[in-house]
């Protein structure tokens, strides 16, 4: 019957596969952006505007998906969005102008935003049923899927055109969705553990107090994602421009950060079981702040890379914990709010760093990541009663 340990284990495996598929497809698209830019003849500025289509589609759909999950169920919405994501990733290479690229990226972004809310909501239900802090393991699967997708994309970039590569992702995505979607649709959402506290038996209504708590956890997600976005776009330039690293050595910085994030998430469940949510948030934010100060201000390349590694370990579990708490408090609506704020932070990070770098310097600008990580730690401490509930 639904809710047995076997069913919960199956559901965990299926959801993990969906997280990995999402990361794999998204990374496959990202590595082909330079080729799509050349194909469309877009300038850097017009390409940037076109890429906003992903962000706009995702942010708008995230808020809508919470309502769809309430009406149709998290599992059903996850499968539908996975199909849309797989189909839409093949559209960008069919475009030949920045305008049409931006329009198809709206569709891709909508599918990406929708599936993130849906499977995070399903994962929150599973966390509540199992009464184990397994949320980081799902986000580790996303990170691993992204690393595999980016690596494979790099390998085939010289032999396959963008159309062939992304159409291959469509076929693979649809096949995987059929294979893992059927068991997901058969498995009913788990009921909370029979020994769960009364306040965790079901998400609360989004009254003023609950919405305030959800937004607070969303701010933690924002602070975390700001750092991820900033390091993705600016870490290599910092190492190359400010520390005279070669292009190859500069690329190592973000790779080490991403590996540290993945390793931190793989060990996140054990860490949460040992420390609890509050101490994980506070320790993670504090660690990330110290690491980013080293990464931004270190006088040597390898000291800066060490700082990036420490930052990745610190940030790794902040976003999963924030989304899980928001979802526990308010169900899919909570996940939608926290995810939207988090995604907003990822969008805000790169341009904010750019503006601050113009006003001051890039190393000084990157210290803003440390400031926001410390802010996340402070918010985690101030919300300690809600975090552990």
Protein Blocks (a to p, Z undefined) as FASTA:
>chain_A
ZZiaklmmmmmmmmmmmmmmmmmmmmmmmmmmmmmmmmnopafklmmmmmmmmmmmmmmm
mmmmmmmmmmnopklmmmmmmmmmmmmmmmmmmpcbfklmmmmmmmmmmmmmmmmmmmmm
mmmmmmmmnopafklmmmmmmmmmmmmmmmmmmmmmmmpcfklmmmmmmmmmmmmmmmmm
mmmmmpccddddfkbcfklmpccdddfklmmmmmmmmmmmmmmmmmmmmmmmmmmmmmmm
mnopafklmmmmmmmmmmmmmmmmmmmmmmmmmnommlmmmmmmmmmmmmmmmmmmpcbf
klmmmmmmmmmmmmmmmmmmmmmmmmmmnommlmmmmmmmmmmmmmmmmmmmmmmmmmmm
mklmmmmmmmmmmmmmmmmmmmmmmmmZZ
